[in-house]
């Protein structure tokens, strides 16, 4: 059990260069809290190793987080095509099952690795560390991590990323920032996606932004449509500024 959301730990089918701690599921409330603390503390240790790796290799690592169906993969495809002539790009895909998203990203021509989490509803820093060993992304590159579709646990699990980018589709409720405050507090940037559908849905952009700023006053916000290329130039400019690209 991950101890935070009740999801099961993924089964690791590879050799390790380090030891793991395995604990049985606790039943007393106090032991559950202790297990939660231990799991997050251990994850944070791995996250710090990842962070040091990114810094040492001058990499911009972005963790894409959202509900299922927000348009993360389409956004990532369009972003790669808009950016890959400027810098090297590597992608880590997280899903509970299938390789469908990794297959889509592979068509863009960038290196990609799929992580299937099974019953677990988030990626963790340890998984990212192993993925980096396999991918060996080049120095001075950009790493995109597409997390499992979920607005709860990915907020709690630091991957060592430079920034969390939360994608909120207008087909969802504009009150998502209030319902899932941890995620919007942890993010550096919110992308309001699928704005081409605004005439057809009951989504108040102004109200959504107000809610998000209430949770995180420093949150940067961009309005985009990945499928229609609306607002994509501003998003690519944000990326270039954070990677110091011309």
C-alpha positions in Angstrom: 0.0 0.0 0.0 1.3 3.5 -0.7 -0.3 4.6 2.5 -1.5 7.9 1.1 -4.3 6.9 -1.2 -4.6 3.2 -0.7 -3.2 2.3 -4.1 -0.9 -0.8 -4.4 2.8 -0.5 -4.9 3.8 -1.4 -8.4 5.8 -4.6 -8.8 9.4 -3.9 -9.8 10.7 -6.3 -12.4 14.3 -5.3 -12.6 17.6 -5.6 -10.7 18.4 -2.9 -8.1 21.5 -1.1 -7.2 20.0 -0.2 -3.8 17.9 -1.8 -1.1 14.2 -1.4 -0.6 12.2 -1.3 2.5 9.2 -3.6 2.5 6.5 -3.2 5.2 3.2 -5.1 5.7 0.0 -3.1 5.6 -0.7 -1.6 9.0 -4.1 -1.6 10.7 -3.7 0.8 13.6 -4.2 4.5 12.8 -0.9 5.5 14.3 1.0 2.9 12.2 -0.8 4.1 9.0 0.4 7.7 9.7 3.9 6.4 10.4 3.9 4.4 7.1 2.7 7.5 5.2 5.5 9.5 6.7 8.1 6.8 5.9 6.9 6.5 2.3 7.0 10.2 1.6 10.4 10.6 3.3 11.9 7.8 1.3 10.4 9.2 -1.9 11.8 12.6 -1.1 15.3 11.1 -0.8 15.1 9.6 -4.3 13.6 12.9 -5.5 16.6 14.8 -4.2 18.9 12.5 -6.1 16.9 13.1 -9.3 17.0 16.9 -8.7 20.7 16.8 -8.3 21.0 14.8 -11.5 18.9 17.4 -13.4 20.9 20.3 -12.0 24.3 18.6 -12.8 23.2 18.0 -16.4 21.5 21.4 -16.9 18.1 19.7 -17.6 14.6 21.2 -17.4 12.3 18.5 -16.0 8.6 19.1 -16.2 6.0 17.0 -14.5 2.6 17.1 -16.4 -0.3 16.5 -14.0 -4.0 16.5 -14.5 -7.2 14.5 -14.4 -7.7 11.8 -17.1 -8.8 13.2 -20.4 -7.4 16.7 -20.0 -5.4 16.5 -23.2 -1.9 15.9 -21.7 -0.6 13.6 -24.5 -1.9 15.8 -27.3 -0.4 18.8 -25.7 2.9 17.0 -25.3 2.9 15.9 -29.0 2.3 19.5 -30.1 4.9 20.8 -27.7 7.6 18.4 -29.0 7.0 19.4 -32.6 7.3 23.1 -31.6 10.4 22.7 -29.5 12.5 19.8 -30.7 14.5 21.9 -33.2 15.6 24.0 -30.3 16.8 21.4 -27.9 17.0 17.6 -27.1 13.8 16.2 -25.6 13.2 13.0 -23.6 9.8 11.7 -22.4 8.7 9.5 -19.5 5.0 8.3 -19.8 3.1 7.1 -16.8 -0.1 5.1 -17.0 -1.7 2.3 -15.1 -1.8 0.1 -18.2 -0.9 0.0 -21.9 1.8 1.6 -24.0 -0.6 3.7 -26.1 0.8 7.1 -25.0 4.4 6.1 -25.4 3.6 4.8 -28.9 2.1 8.2 -29.8 5.1 10.0 -28.5 7.5 7.7 -30.2 6.1 8.9 -33.6 7.5 12.4 -32.9 11.0 10.9 -33.0 12.0 11.6 -29.4 13.2 9.0 -26.9 10.4 7.8 -24.7 9.9 5.2 -21.9 6.6 3.9 -20.6 6.1 3.2 -16.9 3.0 1.2 -16.1 2.1 1.6 -12.5 -0.6 -1.2 -12.2 -2.9 -0.3 -9.4 -0.9 2.7 -8.3 -2.3 6.1 -9.2 1.0 8.1 -9.4 4.6 8.0 -10.5 7.2 8.1 -7.7 10.8 9.4 -7.7 12.3 5.9 -7.5 10.6 5.0 -10.8 11.9 8.2 -12.4 15.4 7.4 -11.3 15.3 4.0 -12.9 13.9 5.5 -16.1 16.7 8.0 -16.2 19.2 5.1 -16.0 17.6 3.5 -19.1 17.0 6.7 -21.1 20.3 8.5 -20.3 19.0 11.9 -21.5 21.7 14.2 -22.9 23.0 17.3 -21.0 21.2 20.6 -21.6 17.9 18.9 -22.6 14.3 18.9 -21.6 12.5 16.0 -19.9 8.8 15.8 -20.0 7.1 13.5 -17.4 3.5 12.7 -18.1 2.1 11.5 -14.8 -0.9 9.2 -14.3 -4.2 11.0 -14.7 -5.0 12.0 -11.1 -5.2 15.3 -9.2 -4.5 13.8 -5.7 -1.4 11.7 -5.1 0.9 13.2 -7.8 0.7 16.4 -5.8 2.3 14.7 -2.8 5.0 12.7 -4.6 8.0 14.9 -5.5 9.8 13.5 -8.5 12.7 16.0 -8.4 11.2 17.9 -11.3 11.9 21.6 -12.0 8.2 22.4 -12.2 4.8 20.8 -11.9 2.5 21.9 -14.8 -1.1 21.2 -14.1 -3.4 20.9 -17.1 -7.1 21.7 -16.5 -9.6 21.1 -19.4 -12.6 23.3 -19.8 -14.6 20.1 -20.0 -14.0 19.8 -16.3 -15.4 22.0 -13.6 -14.0 25.5 -13.0 -13.9 24.7 -9.3 -11.2 22.1 -9.6 -8.6 24.3 -7.9 -10.8 24.5 -4.8 -11.5 20.7 -4.8 -7.9 19.7 -5.3 -5.9 22.5 -3.6 -2.7 20.5 -3.0 -2.1 20.0 -6.7 -2.7 23.7 -7.6 -0.6 24.8 -4.7 2.3 22.5 -5.8 2.2 23.6 -9.5 4.2 26.4 -11.0 2.0 26.8 -14.1 -1.7 26.0 -14.9 -2.6 25.4 -18.5 -6.4 25.9 -19.2 -6.7 23.6 -22.2 -9.4 23.0 -24.8 -10.5 26.7 -24.8 -11.9 26.1 -28.3 -14.8 24.3 -26.6 -15.7 27.2 -24.3 -18.8 28.1 -26.4 -20.2 24.6 -25.7 -19.5 24.1 -22.0 -20.4 25.7 -18.7 -16.9 26.8 -17.7 -16.1 30.2 -16.3 -12.4 31.0 -17.0 -12.4 34.1 -14.8 -13.8 32.2 -11.9 -11.4 29.3 -12.4 -8.4 31.7 -12.4 -9.7 33.4 -9.3 -10.0 30.1 -7.5 -6.5 29.0 -8.6 -4.9 32.3 -7.5 -6.7 32.0 -4.2 -4.9 28.7 -3.7 -1.6 29.7 -5.2 -1.1 33.5 -5.8 2.2 32.8 -7.6 0.7 30.4 -10.1 1.3 31.3 -13.7 -1.7 30.7 -16.0 -2.0 30.3 -19.7 -5.1 29.6 -21.8 -4.6 27.2 -24.7 -6.1 24.8 -27.2 -3.5 22.1 -28.1 -5.7 20.8 -30.9 -6.3 24.2 -32.5 -2.9 25.7 -31.7 -4.5 28.5 -29.7 -2.2 30.0 -27.1 0.6 27.5 -28.0 3.1 30.3 -28.8 2.8 31.6 -25.3 3.3 28.1 -23.8 6.4 27.6 -26.0 7.7 31.0 -25.0 7.3 30.0 -21.3 9.3 26.8 -22.0 12.0 28.7 -23.9 12.4 31.3 -21.1 12.7 28.5 -18.5 15.3 26.7 -20.6 17.0 29.9 -21.8 16.4 29.0 -25.4 16.5 31.6 -28.2 
